[in-house]
Amino acid sequence: MFSEISRAVKHTMKWIKAIEIQYRDPKGIHRTWECVERTTGSHGLDAVDIVATLQRGGDRLDDAIVLISQYRPPLGLVSVEFPAGLVDRGETAASAAVRELKEETGYTGHVIRSSPPLSHDPGLLSTKASMVIVTIDALAPENQEPKQLCEEDEFITVHVVPKRELTVFLQKMTEKGCCVYGKVWAFAEGLQM
């Protein structure tokens, strides 16, 4: 059985904290682990990843996935991702998803369901994010000319990709030198299975 001995903050910045964890493994050996925690979050939930489907009427084959791309300094590359964002204090996964979707893409959507908090990169981050499934009615007046509400330091490109073309789109983006977020790639693979 694992048992945590201590958790110490080694450095704090605006959005993250560097943490050192002391713990015992099942053999009783004392070990140290370093990780990063967010300084934000609500109810054990830090962020949301939004799987948004743009629906154009009744033919589900015409459904498209709404993705974004943006430069990510840690990667030094443009990353292709689901719309996503941090959960503000007091927000639910659903309310954060609707807000972030509007801000990043300009679309107004309807939440279908949310996952429980899921790990992002459990060897490095304590971040927990919910996958929120959202539908967007492409025929609704508010979605005719979506306008992003990005923050001053956000430079986001919106991509509306038909589901049947998702894998090809992602491959083309990697060939252009972009990095694809692992959850997006896994989602595309799941559609192919």
Buried (B, 14 or more C-beta within 10 A) or exposed (E): EEEEEEBEEEEEEEEBBBBBBEBBEEEEEEEEEEBBBBEBBBEEBBBBBBBBBBBBEEEEEBBBBBBBBBBBEEEEEBBBBBBBBBBEEEBBBBBBBBBBBBBBBBBBBBBEEBBEBBEBEEEEBBBBBBBBBBBBBBEEEEBEEBEBEBEEEBEBEBBBBBBEEBBEBBEEBEEEEBBBBEBBBEBBEEEEE
